[in-house]
Amino acid sequence: MFELEPIKQSDSLSDEVARRLRRAIKRGDLPRGTHLVEQEIAEQFLVSRMPVRIGIQKLIDEGLVFKEPRRGAFVHTFSSKELDEVYSIRVALEKLVVQFAVPNWSIEIEAELEGIVGQMQQAAAAGDRQKGFELDSKFHSILWELSQHSILIEVVSSLRSRISRFLAEANEVLSPAELNHHVAAHQALVDVLKQRDIERAQDAIADHILDAHERIRNYYSYLD
């Protein structure tokens, strides 16, 4: 049985339940296929079952959890077809992000992203893959925000959430050389973006996203 910290009653309970479970799924504390039993979760969080039920439903809506009739809710496991579908959509959306983001590019954004790349380099040197993964997420979040397109941000971040668990696991087994290549790819992306050539930047972001797709497919070859 997995362990979860109790939730303070002052928190927004259903949102906090969803946040804690989401984090546990992405970190791998709740492995693929884990049965999410409302009563057990409620007892660990020290809350009633209703906020747990609502919190789980939020994760179902996000695609991190699926529900089977008469069986309950389970941590989602992707099929290879679904993974391909998610990434085909994500490539299109990330290219759209770049289309809106490039006109808003600034020296400040460039410095911020390069600062994140520098931190990623330090994390890679230290072998801290979890930190590197968090910085990767932050890097892309900044690009999304730069698009200043609220609906686009909502959709693309939701898709990223659906595959974050699998991307994190795939990153865990990267060799030091592969990890350095992954970090360098982010700097290369910044170098293209700062030229403010939308078409080139769209090609670069597509290659970047498809590289992540390939990492997951290679690691999860059993999905086929």
Backbone hydrogen bonds, N-H to C=O, Kabsch-Sander energy under -0.5 kcal/mol:
donor,donor_aa,acceptor,acceptor_aa,energy
7,I,45,F,-2.9
11,D,8,K,-1.8
13,L,11,D,-1.1
16,E,12,S,-2.8
17,V,13,L,-2.9
18,A,14,S,-2.3
19,R,15,D,-2.5
20,R,16,E,-2.7
21,L,17,V,-2.6
22,R,18,A,-2.7
23,R,19,R,-2.3
24,A,20,R,-2.3
25,I,21,L,-2.4
26,K,22,R,-2.5
27,R,23,R,-2.2
28,G,24,A,-0.7
28,G,25,I,-0.6
29,D,24,A,-1.7
30,L,24,A,-1.7
33,G,75,V,-1.9
34,T,31,P,-2.0
36,L,34,T,-0.6
36,L,73,A,-2.7
37,V,35,H,-1.1
38,E,36,L,-0.6
41,I,37,V,-2.4
42,A,38,E,-2.9
43,E,39,Q,-2.2
44,Q,40,E,-1.8
45,F,41,I,-2.5
46,L,42,A,-1.1
47,V,42,A,-2.2
52,V,48,S,-0.8
53,R,49,R,-2.8
54,I,50,M,-2.4
55,G,51,P,-2.5
56,I,52,V,-2.7
57,Q,53,R,-1.9
58,K,54,I,-1.8
59,L,55,G,-1.5
60,I,56,I,-2.0
61,D,57,Q,-2.4
62,E,58,K,-1.4
63,G,59,L,-0.8
63,G,60,I,-0.8
64,L,59,L,-1.9
65,V,59,L,-1.3
66,F,74,F,-2.6
68,E,72,G,-2.9
71,R,68,E,-2.0
72,G,68,E,-2.4
73,A,36,L,-0.6
74,F,66,F,-2.8
75,V,34,T,-2.1
76,H,64,L,-2.7
80,S,223,L,-0.7
83,L,79,S,-2.3
84,D,80,S,-2.3
85,E,81,K,-2.3
86,V,82,E,-2.8
87,Y,83,L,-2.2
88,S,84,D,-2.2
89,I,85,E,-1.9
90,R,86,V,-2.5
91,V,87,Y,-2.5
92,A,88,S,-1.3
93,L,89,I,-2.4
94,E,90,R,-3.1
95,K,91,V,-2.0
96,L,92,A,-1.5
97,V,93,L,-2.4
98,V,94,E,-2.2
99,Q,95,K,-1.9
100,F,96,L,-1.7
101,A,97,V,-2.5
102,V,98,V,-2.6
104,N,101,A,-1.8
105,W,102,V,-1.8
110,E,106,S,-2.3
111,A,107,I,-2.4
112,E,108,E,-2.2
113,L,109,I,-2.8
114,E,110,E,-2.4
115,G,111,A,-2.0
116,I,112,E,-1.7
117,V,113,L,-2.3
118,G,114,E,-2.2
119,Q,115,G,-1.9
120,M,116,I,-2.4
121,Q,117,V,-2.2
122,Q,118,G,-1.8
123,A,119,Q,-2.4
124,A,120,M,-2.5
125,A,121,Q,-2.3
126,A,122,Q,-1.7
127,G,123,A,-0.5
127,G,124,A,-0.9
128,D,123,A,-2.7
129,R,127,G,-1.4
132,G,128,D,-2.0
133,F,129,R,-2.3
134,E,130,Q,-2.2
135,L,131,K,-2.3
136,D,132,G,-2.2
137,S,133,F,-2.2
138,K,134,E,-2.0
139,F,135,L,-2.6
140,H,136,D,-2.0
141,S,137,S,-2.1
142,I,138,K,-2.0
143,L,139,F,-1.4
144,W,140,H,-2.4
145,E,141,S,-2.6
146,L,142,I,-2.0
147,S,143,L,-1.0
147,S,144,W,-1.0
148,Q,144,W,-0.5
148,Q,145,E,-1.3
149,H,144,W,-0.5
150,S,148,Q,-0.5
153,I,149,H,-2.6
154,E,150,S,-2.1
155,V,151,I,-2.3
156,V,152,L,-2.7
157,S,153,I,-2.2
158,S,154,E,-1.4
159,L,155,V,-2.0
160,R,156,V,-2.1
161,S,157,S,-2.1
162,R,158,S,-1.6
163,I,159,L,-1.0
163,I,160,R,-0.6
164,S,160,R,-1.1
165,R,161,S,-0.6
167,L,163,I,-2.7
168,A,164,S,-2.7
169,E,165,R,-1.6
170,A,166,F,-2.2
171,N,167,L,-2.2
172,E,168,A,-1.3
173,V,169,E,-0.6
173,V,170,A,-0.9
174,L,171,N,-1.5
179,L,175,S,-2.8
180,N,176,P,-2.2
181,H,177,A,-2.0
182,H,178,E,-2.3
183,V,179,L,-2.0
184,A,180,N,-2.7
185,A,181,H,-1.9
186,H,182,H,-0.9
186,H,183,V,-0.9
187,Q,183,V,-1.4
188,A,184,A,-2.5
189,L,185,A,-1.8
190,V,186,H,-2.0
191,D,187,Q,-2.4
192,V,188,A,-1.7
193,L,189,L,-2.6
194,K,190,V,-2.5
195,Q,192,V,-1.4
196,R,193,L,-2.0
197,D,192,V,-0.7
198,I,196,R,-0.8
201,A,197,D,-2.6
202,Q,198,I,-2.4
203,D,199,E,-2.0
204,A,200,R,-2.2
205,I,201,A,-2.4
206,A,202,Q,-2.0
207,D,203,D,-2.2
208,H,204,A,-2.1
209,I,205,I,-2.4
210,L,206,A,-2.5
211,D,207,D,-1.8
212,A,208,H,-1.3
213,H,209,I,-2.0
214,E,210,L,-2.3
215,R,211,D,-1.8
216,I,212,A,-2.0
217,R,213,H,-2.6
218,N,214,E,-2.6
219,Y,215,R,-2.2
220,Y,216,I,-3.0
221,S,218,N,-0.8
223,L,220,Y,-2.3
224,D,221,S,-1.4
